[in-house]
Each structure stands twice: as structure tokens, then as C-alpha cells.
Amino acid sequence: MELTIDNIRLRKPQPEDAAALAKAANNKKVARNLRDGFPSPYKLQDAKEFIQKCIDENLTNFSIFHNDVFCGLIGLTITQDACLTRVEMGYWLGEAHWGKGIATKAVRLVSEYGLKQLGHEKIVAVVLEYNPGSMRVLEKAGYTFKGYTKETGSKHGVPHDEYHYEITS
Ligand SMILES: CC(C)(COP(=O)(O)OP(=O)(O)OC[C@H]1O[C@@H](n2cnc3c(N)ncnc32)[C@H](O)[C@@H]1OP(=O)(O)O)[C@@H](O)C(=O)NCCC(=O)NCCS
């Protein structure tokens, strides 16, 4: 299954993506905006394990290709408890691919897929306070800013405000 728009193509991560994934991910400027679970440094083995988990668990993650070049990852994380299903958008691009409108198009594609094809009623996204680029991506992709929560996020033990966004079907 592939999602495409213009020169952007998304497909499920495959073992052959591992080297390009590790190379793009092994960058502190990428890791600083993501949760602490994102490895930094990011090794080839981390990429292999991540891709295998995506395959084994059929996760809703996609490798992003721009003009057929691997440039990053995007996906929906679904968490469920007794009374709530939470669907969260996440994405990152290798630094060489920033500033070309790629994330905005990828977020639009996966949001539409999640809402229309998978039937989710709402997708949320959470951004650390110091990441205006990601906030702008979400706004351009049709997400609504819902407010911020004081110091509910943290990076390497330092608390940060989190900015909450959502899009609904
Ligand atoms: C944040 C990130 C996804 C943006 O991706 P991108 O493809 O460069 O974004 P786009 O080119 O689609 O840009 C969308 C808008 O954001 C703006 N933008 C991008 N980076 C920005 C920055 N650092 N500061 C302010 N605005 C920024 C762009 O100017 C554009 O707005 P405009 O059309 O009004 O000019 C990318 O920088 C990245 O992967 N960073 C590291 C990981 C990360 O932050 N992931 C998101 C975690 S919530």
C-alpha cells in the first residue's frame, strides 16, 4: 500500500530502508524534538529493530520518499485503554530534507488516510514548545491548536511545555 502526492511517496518501512533511515536519524537536531525513546546516537541496529517491529506488529508507520529518495518517517501511534482510543501523529525528516514542504504533504496524506480509510474520529499531535516548524506543519496540514500544558513534556530530564493539536473527521 502506498500513499502519494506530487513527488512524495509513503510506504511501509522495509528492511532495505535501514541504512538510509539510520543515517538520517543519527542527528541531534532531529532527536532533540522527539521523545527520549528515539535513540541518539541512532545506530544501524536501531533502524533494523525499528523496521522489524513495524513489520511484525503491522504498525501504521511509513517511510517517506521525496523524488524516490528516503527522507524520513511518519506514522500514527494508537494507544487504547478501557474507555479511550488515542491516535497520535508523529514524524521526522533527515536534516537535508527540511524546508521543502515535505512534512506538510506527508502529514496531510497520513491524516487523511487515518481519518477516511482507517475511520479514526480524531488524530492528535503534541509538539515541544521550542519546535515552531512542527507547529507550522500541523497548522498547514489542517490541525487545530487546542492549547498548551505547562511542563508536561521533558527532554533529557528538562521539563518543557507541550503544544497540543488535533484534526477530526
Ligand atoms: C519539523 C519538521 C518536520 C518540518 O519539516 P519540513 O518538511 O521542513 O516542513 P515544511 O517544509 O513542510 O514547512 C512547513 C512550514 O513550517 C515552516 N518551518 C519549517 N521549519 C521551521 C522552523 N524551524 N521555524 C519556523 N518555521 C519553520 C516552513 O517555513 C513552512 O511554513 P510556510 O510555508 O508558512 O513558510 C522537520 O524540521 C523535522 O523533521 N525536524 C526534526 C524532527 C521533528 O521536529 N519532528 C516533529 C516532532 S513534533
The ligand as a Gaussian input file, in Angstrom:
#p B3LYP/6-31G(d) Opt

LIG

0 1
 C        9.738000      19.940000      11.897000
 C        9.960000      19.278000      10.542000
 C        9.103000      18.020000      10.488000
 C        9.496000      20.258000       9.450000
 O        9.543000      19.573000       8.204000
 P        9.683000      20.366000       6.829000
 O        9.414000      19.420000       5.721000
 O       10.954000      21.113000       6.825000
 O        8.464000      21.376000       6.941000
 P        7.800000      22.113000       5.703000
 O        8.846000      22.396000       4.664000
 O        6.577000      21.330000       5.299000
 O        7.413000      23.501000       6.353000
 C        6.119000      23.815000       6.791000
 C        6.104000      25.211000       7.377000
 O        6.893000      25.259000       8.557000
 C        7.811000      26.309000       8.473000
 N        9.032000      25.889000       9.184000
 C        9.777000      24.793000       8.970000
 N       10.804000      24.757000       9.852000
 C       10.666000      25.871000      10.624000
 C       11.408000      26.395000      11.732000
 N       12.481000      25.768000      12.224000
 N       10.984000      27.554000      12.309000
 C        9.866000      28.184000      11.842000
 N        9.129000      27.727000      10.809000
 C        9.534000      26.597000      10.202000
 C        8.056000      26.481000       6.986000
 O        8.556000      27.779000       6.705000
 C        6.676000      26.253000       6.436000
 O        5.850000      27.375000       6.643000
 P        5.500000      28.410000       5.444000
 O        5.031000      27.575000       4.281000
 O        4.478000      29.286000       6.051000
 O        6.807000      29.098000       5.128000
 C       11.455000      18.928000      10.302000
 O       12.215000      20.082000      10.511000
 C       11.949000      17.838000      11.216000
 O       11.822000      16.672000      10.900000
 N       12.536000      18.208000      12.390000
 C       13.089000      17.226000      13.325000
 C       12.035000      16.267000      13.924000
 C       10.757000      16.969000      14.370000
 O       10.755000      18.107000      14.815000
 N        9.643000      16.229000      14.259000
 C        8.361000      16.708000      14.724000
 C        8.211000      16.412000      16.187000
 S        6.647000      17.055000      16.842000

